[in-house]
Every structure is written in structure tokens, then in C-alpha cells.
Amino acid sequence: MGFSLSNLQSRFLNHCSRIVREALPQCCLLCGAETTRALLCAACDAALPRLPAARCRMCTLPVSRAELCGACLAHLPRFDRVSAVFAYRFPLDALVQALKYGGNLAVASVLGETLARTVAMERVDLIVPMPLSAHRLRERGFNQAHEIARSVARATGIPIAADACRRVIDTVAQATLPWKERARNVRGAFVCDADLSGRSVAVVDDVMTTGATLDELARSLKRAGAIEVRGWMVARALKHDQAFGTIL
């Protein structure tokens, strides 16, 4: 039987990892080379696949010149804007999977700090981590989106509303489904209990693929009164990438 960390244990270990990070020399999370206090060496950091500047302002897919991609022009999403840092391909995918499936909470600090620098000029009232179902939270022991959001909140000073929304349907993992079936899979998956009247909200998550999950959560957030919903994503999966076949 596998051992899953409780939320309290994950927070404690996250705190301990920050203490160790500040006190001792570090090794790069990707190549193992010794660094000073950084968790990635300069070479591995430079190798991470950053998204190009020309992107759709709604879903952050790369575009040539237009502000909106064809998909967003044809069907405007319920969210208002997405900011992302990386394309979901090697070696960024190795970092995400080390956090998500390996429980390496130090990765959350690296990804969160990088995301915070990308969204530093964007102002919202609240950060909402993408909710996990209760079953998956028990299974994994922590919510990787919440761990990333902690770092973003520390860097930006924006409060986290971790309990504003719940995932009430334990859906089939989106990564196992074709792109066209993902919106139907998450329909009705979220409930927002908080009164968000007049608030602008940023949803933090690790990877955005089709945007179906964010779109459904944005629907619930706006029903709860949110006037704006942004997506703050570490990575964007690109349909044509060979890396799209990796586990999300």
C-alpha cells in the first residue's frame, strides 16, 4: 500500500524544504549539478521551453499576428484571459511530473516563483487554486495547484481563497480523453461556496491543455459573483507537440 502525505504533512515538509534551501548548497532539480541557493542551474533554467511573445490573449496559444486565435474567435471562453510561462514539453514536463506524481514539493516553489514574475503586473483580488476532488486529494496527499499558488501569493501579496470552490465530481482524468471530450467530462464538476461579488479572481494551475477545466471553473466563479476570471498557468500544452502524449 502506497503512503500519501496529509495536507498538514505536505505544508510542514514544504516549510522544511524552504529552510534547507536557504541554509545549504542545492543541487539542480533536473541535472543534479550543484548550485548555490537556486533549485535549477542556469543551463537547465535556460533550457526550459518558454512560450513565444505572440500569443492569443484569451487562451495563450501561440498565434502569428491576431490578438485572438481561431478557436477563441469562434467560441469565446468564460474566462477572461490566461497567462502562462512555458510550453508543456521536455524538460518542463519532467518538473511538473516530479511535483504531481513524485511529491517533490520543492518544484512548486520554483514553478510558483517563475509564474509570479510573469503575472507581476496583473492585479486581481483573490487567487483560487484549481480544486482537486476529495478522492484525488486523499490519494495524492496534496493539491499541486495549491502548492504553486502558495508561492505566487507570497511573491505577489495576493490572498489565496483555497476554500472558495470545491470539485464535487470526481471526473475521469482529462489526460485520458480526446480533446473534444474534455469539456463534457468536467461539466458541473465545480461548486463555489464563497460570495465573490465584484471580485476579480486568478485561477492557478500547473498545466492548461484545452482550457475546458478552467472554462468550467470560470462558469462557477462567475455564478458566485466574480466579475473577472483569469488563468495563471505554469505551462500550456500545445496540440502539435510530441510532448502532448505525456501524462498531464
Buried (B, 14 or more C-beta within 10 A) or exposed (E): EEEBBEEEEBBEBBEEBBEEBEEEEBEBBBEEEEBEEBBBBEEBBEBBBBBEEEBBBBBBBBBEEEEBBEBBEEEEBBBBBBBBBBBBBBBBBBBBBBBBEEBBBBBBBBBBBBBBEBBEEBEBBBBBBBBBBEEBBEEBBBBBBBBBBBBBBBBBEBEBBBEBBBBEEEBEEBBEBEEEEBBEBBBEBBBBEBEBEEBBBBBBBBBBBBBBBBBBBBBBBBEBBBBBBBBBBBBBBBEEBEBBEBEB
